[in-house]
Amino acid sequence: MNSRSLPLWRQILNDMCKKRGTRTVAAELGYGRSSVCLAKNGKYPGGTSKIEARVLEVYSGDDGVFFCPAMDKTVLPDECREFAARPMPTSSPFAMRKWRKCQECHHRKSLKGENNA
């Protein structure tokens, strides 16, 4: 798998490990060196949503990319606004759980504040 086909968070993680070293990156993320090494190589045995969110939080920079817990993926602010603007779903309990998670998310609240400014 080449680096272009990797998810954005893994590309960022790989780049930062090359620049700063795995031990330093692990310390900055608050994870163990072995966990970071496994995650960057795509061999982490558990779910990676928490480490993905942490990588994006620490290293995403000014592009505004972050992990959306409701969509369970990396999104841009525009995608977040579009997802958050949907009406409340009434036909699916699963969709309702995602909608509620979105309504409580701190990213949504901070983006809503940007629109009003």
C-alpha positions as a Markdown table, in Angstrom:
| # | Residue | x | y | z |
|---|---|---|---|---|
| 1 | Met | 0.0 | 0.0 | 0.0 |
| 2 | Asn | 1.6 | 3.3 | -1.0 |
| 3 | Ser | 1.3 | 6.4 | 1.2 |
| 4 | Arg | -1.3 | 8.0 | -1.1 |
| 5 | Ser | -3.8 | 5.3 | -0.4 |
| 6 | Leu | -3.3 | 5.5 | 3.3 |
| 7 | Pro | -5.9 | 7.4 | 5.4 |
| 8 | Leu | -4.9 | 11.0 | 6.1 |
| 9 | Trp | -4.2 | 10.3 | 9.8 |
| 10 | Arg | -1.8 | 7.5 | 9.0 |
| 11 | Gln | 0.0 | 9.7 | 6.4 |
| 12 | Ile | 0.4 | 12.4 | 9.0 |
| 13 | Leu | 1.6 | 9.8 | 11.6 |
| 14 | Asn | 4.1 | 8.3 | 9.2 |
| 15 | Asp | 5.4 | 11.8 | 8.3 |
| 16 | Met | 5.8 | 12.9 | 11.9 |
| 17 | Cys | 7.5 | 9.6 | 12.9 |
| 18 | Lys | 10.0 | 10.1 | 10.0 |
| 19 | Lys | 10.7 | 13.8 | 11.1 |
| 20 | Arg | 10.7 | 13.4 | 14.8 |
| 21 | Gly | 11.1 | 9.7 | 15.6 |
| 22 | Thr | 8.5 | 7.3 | 16.9 |
| 23 | Arg | 9.4 | 7.7 | 20.5 |
| 24 | Thr | 9.0 | 11.5 | 20.4 |
| 25 | Val | 5.7 | 11.2 | 18.5 |
| 26 | Ala | 4.4 | 8.6 | 21.0 |
| 27 | Ala | 5.2 | 11.0 | 23.9 |
| 28 | Glu | 3.4 | 13.9 | 22.1 |
| 29 | Leu | 0.3 | 11.8 | 21.5 |
| 30 | Gly | 0.3 | 10.2 | 24.9 |
| 31 | Tyr | 0.5 | 6.7 | 23.6 |
| 32 | Gly | 3.2 | 4.0 | 24.0 |
| 33 | Arg | 5.9 | 3.7 | 21.4 |
| 34 | Ser | 4.7 | 0.2 | 20.4 |
| 35 | Ser | 1.1 | 1.4 | 20.0 |
| 36 | Val | 2.2 | 4.2 | 17.7 |
| 37 | Cys | 4.5 | 1.8 | 15.7 |
| 38 | Leu | 1.7 | -0.7 | 15.2 |
| 39 | Ala | -0.8 | 2.0 | 14.2 |
| 40 | Lys | 1.5 | 3.6 | 11.7 |
| 41 | Asn | 2.1 | 0.2 | 10.1 |
| 42 | Gly | -1.6 | -0.7 | 10.0 |
| 43 | Lys | -1.2 | -3.6 | 12.4 |
| 44 | Tyr | -2.8 | -2.1 | 15.5 |
| 45 | Pro | -5.0 | -4.9 | 16.9 |
| 46 | Gly | -7.8 | -2.8 | 18.3 |
| 47 | Gly | -9.9 | 0.0 | 16.9 |
| 48 | Thr | -8.0 | 3.1 | 15.8 |
| 49 | Ser | -10.6 | 5.8 | 16.1 |
| 50 | Lys | -9.1 | 7.2 | 19.4 |
| 51 | Ile | -5.5 | 7.3 | 18.1 |
| 52 | Glu | -6.8 | 8.7 | 14.8 |
| 53 | Ala | -8.6 | 11.5 | 16.7 |
| 54 | Arg | -5.5 | 12.2 | 18.7 |
| 55 | Val | -3.1 | 12.4 | 15.7 |
| 56 | Leu | -5.5 | 14.8 | 14.0 |
| 57 | Glu | -5.9 | 16.9 | 17.1 |
| 58 | Val | -2.1 | 17.2 | 17.7 |
| 59 | Tyr | -0.8 | 17.4 | 14.1 |
| 60 | Ser | -3.6 | 18.5 | 11.7 |
| 61 | Gly | -2.5 | 22.2 | 11.6 |
| 62 | Asp | -4.6 | 24.9 | 10.1 |
| 63 | Asp | -6.5 | 22.9 | 7.5 |
| 64 | Gly | -9.2 | 22.1 | 10.0 |
| 65 | Val | -9.3 | 18.3 | 9.5 |
| 66 | Phe | -10.6 | 16.4 | 12.5 |
| 67 | Phe | -12.1 | 13.0 | 13.4 |
| 68 | Cys | -15.9 | 13.0 | 13.5 |
| 69 | Pro | -17.3 | 10.6 | 16.1 |
| 70 | Ala | -20.8 | 10.6 | 14.5 |
| 71 | Met | -19.6 | 9.7 | 11.0 |
| 72 | Asp | -16.7 | 7.7 | 12.4 |
| 73 | Lys | -14.2 | 9.2 | 9.9 |
| 74 | Thr | -11.9 | 12.1 | 9.2 |
| 75 | Val | -13.8 | 15.2 | 7.9 |
| 76 | Leu | -13.3 | 18.8 | 6.9 |
| 77 | Pro | -15.3 | 21.6 | 8.5 |
| 78 | Asp | -17.7 | 21.8 | 5.5 |
| 79 | Glu | -18.5 | 18.1 | 5.8 |
| 80 | Cys | -19.2 | 18.6 | 9.5 |
| 81 | Arg | -21.5 | 21.5 | 8.9 |
| 82 | Glu | -23.4 | 19.6 | 6.2 |
| 83 | Phe | -23.8 | 16.5 | 8.3 |
| 84 | Ala | -24.9 | 18.6 | 11.4 |
| 85 | Ala | -27.5 | 20.5 | 9.4 |
| 86 | Arg | -29.5 | 17.4 | 8.6 |
| 87 | Pro | -32.9 | 17.1 | 10.2 |
| 88 | Met | -33.5 | 14.7 | 13.1 |
| 89 | Pro | -33.9 | 11.2 | 11.7 |
| 90 | Thr | -37.1 | 9.4 | 12.9 |
| 91 | Ser | -37.0 | 6.1 | 11.0 |
| 92 | Ser | -33.8 | 4.5 | 12.3 |
| 93 | Pro | -32.5 | 4.1 | 15.8 |
| 94 | Phe | -29.0 | 3.8 | 14.5 |
| 95 | Ala | -29.3 | 7.1 | 12.5 |
| 96 | Met | -30.8 | 8.7 | 15.6 |
| 97 | Arg | -27.8 | 7.7 | 17.8 |
| 98 | Lys | -25.4 | 9.2 | 15.2 |
| 99 | Trp | -27.5 | 12.4 | 15.0 |
| 100 | Arg | -27.5 | 12.8 | 18.8 |
| 101 | Lys | -23.7 | 12.2 | 18.9 |
| 102 | Cys | -23.3 | 14.9 | 16.3 |
| 103 | Gln | -25.5 | 17.3 | 18.2 |
| 104 | Glu | -23.4 | 16.9 | 21.3 |
| 105 | Cys | -20.0 | 17.1 | 19.6 |
| 106 | His | -17.6 | 20.0 | 20.5 |
| 107 | His | -16.6 | 20.3 | 16.8 |
| 108 | Arg | -20.1 | 21.1 | 15.8 |
| 109 | Lys | -20.5 | 23.7 | 18.5 |
| 110 | Ser | -17.2 | 25.4 | 17.6 |
| 111 | Leu | -18.1 | 25.5 | 13.9 |
| 112 | Lys | -21.5 | 26.9 | 14.7 |
| 113 | Gly | -19.8 | 29.7 | 16.5 |
| 114 | Glu | -17.6 | 30.4 | 13.4 |
| 115 | Asn | -20.7 | 30.9 | 11.3 |
| 116 | Asn | -22.2 | 33.4 | 13.6 |
| 117 | Ala | -19.0 | 35.5 | 13.8 |
